[in-house]
Amino acid sequence: MEKSFSQACENNKRPILEVIGGYFNEPGMILEIGTGTAQHAMYFAEKLRKLYWQTSDKAENIEDINAHVNEYTHYNLGRPLSIDVIQKDWELESCEGVYSANTAHIMNWYMVENMFEGVGNILLPKKYFCLYGPFTFNGKYTSPSNESFDKMLKEHDPQSGIKNFEDLQKLAESQGLSFFKQHDMPANNNILVWQRNQDN
């Protein structure tokens, strides 16, 4: 089969690595939610060899991800788990980090709620959840292009669209995640980082 490819993933993988490498810097499993084309997974696993990068996506994308993973020659890239955020069972009990890119804005709010609940359930204490993509802050767009992008998303699916940071923060707090840092990224994107609270 012809493997999928995203030019955006090629463009942003290096700057993303520069950020997440500071959070995912100890041996352990990192779950990627919504692996998509697997370009990020392949690149990050190659560059962060002491990590085990666990791919995941909805069932219809598993075959394509496996086609990419077949070409990877090291031990630290996991074949994709079938994870749909609307399902409660993520086939994973715990992990040392969670990463997701360009997923929240194509989800409806119920899906986003479930994603944060799932992260809260499996992320080990003091570990990090890194979420990459476009966001609004205090309900304001960070650029005219993001405003246009949001309009396009909602025309295609009224329940999708760029999510507001303050709303995500409320979800995070409800799941025992404390906001850690915002990183400005190229192309009017951000990486938002939350840390799992220490269990009492």
C-alpha positions in Angstrom: 0.0 0.0 0.0 1.1 3.6 -0.6 2.0 5.1 2.8 0.5 8.4 3.9 2.7 11.5 4.0 2.3 15.0 5.6 4.5 17.9 4.6 3.5 19.7 7.8 4.8 16.8 9.8 8.1 17.0 8.0 8.2 20.8 8.6 7.5 20.7 12.3 9.1 17.5 13.6 12.5 19.1 14.4 11.1 22.1 16.4 8.7 19.8 18.2 11.6 17.5 19.1 13.6 20.4 20.5 10.7 21.0 23.0 9.5 17.5 23.9 13.0 16.2 24.3 13.3 18.3 27.4 10.2 16.5 29.0 10.6 13.0 27.6 14.2 12.6 28.7 14.2 9.5 30.9 13.7 5.9 30.0 10.0 4.9 29.8 7.0 4.6 27.5 5.6 7.6 25.7 2.1 7.1 24.3 1.3 9.1 21.2 -2.4 9.7 20.7 -3.4 10.0 17.1 -0.2 8.8 15.4 -1.5 9.6 11.9 1.1 9.3 9.3 3.7 8.0 11.8 6.3 10.5 10.6 6.6 12.0 14.1 6.7 8.6 15.7 9.5 7.4 13.4 11.5 10.5 13.9 11.1 10.9 17.7 11.8 7.2 18.3 15.0 7.5 16.2 16.2 10.6 18.1 15.1 9.6 21.6 16.5 6.0 21.7 16.2 5.5 25.4 12.4 6.0 25.2 9.8 3.4 24.0 7.5 5.3 21.6 4.1 3.7 21.6 1.9 4.6 18.6 -1.9 4.6 18.6 -4.8 5.6 16.5 -8.3 4.7 15.5 -8.7 1.3 13.9 -9.0 2.5 10.4 -5.5 4.0 10.5 -3.7 1.0 12.0 -2.7 -0.6 8.7 -1.1 2.6 7.4 0.9 3.1 10.6 2.1 -0.5 10.5 3.4 0.1 7.0 5.6 2.8 8.4 6.6 0.9 11.5 7.7 -2.0 9.3 10.6 0.2 8.0 11.9 1.0 11.5 14.9 -1.0 12.5 15.3 -0.4 16.2 13.4 -1.8 19.2 11.9 1.3 20.7 8.9 1.9 18.4 5.7 0.1 19.3 3.1 -1.1 16.8 0.0 0.9 17.1 -2.6 0.3 19.7 -6.2 0.7 18.6 -7.2 3.7 20.6 -10.3 5.8 20.0 -10.6 8.5 22.7 -14.3 8.0 23.0 -13.6 4.5 24.3 -12.8 4.0 28.0 -10.3 1.1 27.5 -7.0 2.4 26.0 -5.2 -1.0 26.2 -2.6 0.6 28.4 -2.4 0.8 32.2 0.3 3.4 32.6 3.0 5.4 30.8 5.8 7.8 31.5 4.5 10.5 29.0 1.8 11.4 26.6 2.2 13.2 23.3 -0.5 14.3 20.8 -0.2 16.6 17.8 -2.9 18.2 15.7 -5.7 16.2 17.3 -7.7 18.5 19.6 -9.0 20.8 16.8 -10.4 18.0 14.7 -12.2 16.5 17.8 -15.6 17.5 19.2 -15.6 18.6 22.8 -16.8 15.2 24.1 -13.8 13.6 22.5 -11.4 16.2 24.0 -13.0 15.5 27.5 -12.4 11.8 27.0 -8.8 12.4 25.9 -8.0 14.3 29.0 -9.7 11.7 31.2 -7.7 9.0 29.5 -4.5 10.9 30.0 -5.3 11.4 33.7 -5.9 7.7 34.1 -2.7 6.4 32.6 0.0 9.1 33.1 2.3 8.4 36.0 2.8 11.1 38.7 5.1 13.9 37.9 5.2 12.9 34.2 4.2 15.2 31.3 1.4 15.5 28.7 2.5 17.5 25.6 -0.2 18.7 23.3 0.7 20.3 20.0 -1.5 22.4 17.7 -3.3 25.7 17.3 -5.1 27.1 20.3 -7.0 30.2 21.3 -6.1 32.1 24.5 -8.8 33.9 26.4 -11.0 33.2 23.3 -8.7 35.1 21.0 -6.9 33.7 18.0 -3.1 34.0 17.8 -3.2 34.9 14.1 -5.5 35.7 11.2 -4.5 32.4 9.6 -5.7 30.5 12.6 -9.0 32.3 12.6 -9.5 31.3 8.9 -8.4 27.7 9.7 -11.0 27.5 12.5 -13.7 28.8 10.2 -12.8 26.1 7.6 -12.8 23.4 10.3 -16.3 24.4 11.5 -17.7 24.6 8.0 -16.6 21.0 7.5 -17.7 19.9 11.0 -19.5 22.4 13.3 -18.4 20.4 16.4 -14.7 20.6 15.5 -12.5 23.7 15.7 -9.6 25.2 17.5 -9.9 24.8 21.3 -9.5 27.5 23.9 -6.6 27.1 26.4 -8.6 28.1 29.4 -11.2 25.4 28.7 -8.5 22.8 28.3 -7.0 23.9 31.5 -10.3 23.2 33.4 -10.3 19.7 31.9 -6.7 19.2 32.9 -7.3 20.3 36.5 -10.3 17.9 36.8 -8.0 15.0 35.9 -5.1 15.9 38.2 -3.0 17.6 35.7 -1.3 20.9 36.5 -0.3 23.3 33.7 3.5 23.5 33.4 4.4 25.6 30.3 3.4 27.0 27.0 5.8 26.9 24.1 5.3 29.1 21.0 6.0 27.1 17.9 6.3 27.9 14.1 3.2 28.4 11.9 1.2 29.9 14.8 1.1 26.7 16.8 1.8 25.9 20.4 2.9 23.1 22.6 0.9 23.0 25.9 2.5 21.0 28.7 0.7 19.6 31.7 2.3 17.6 34.5 0.5 14.8 36.4 0.1 15.7 40.0 1.8 13.5 42.7 -0.7 11.1 44.0 -1.6 11.5 47.7 
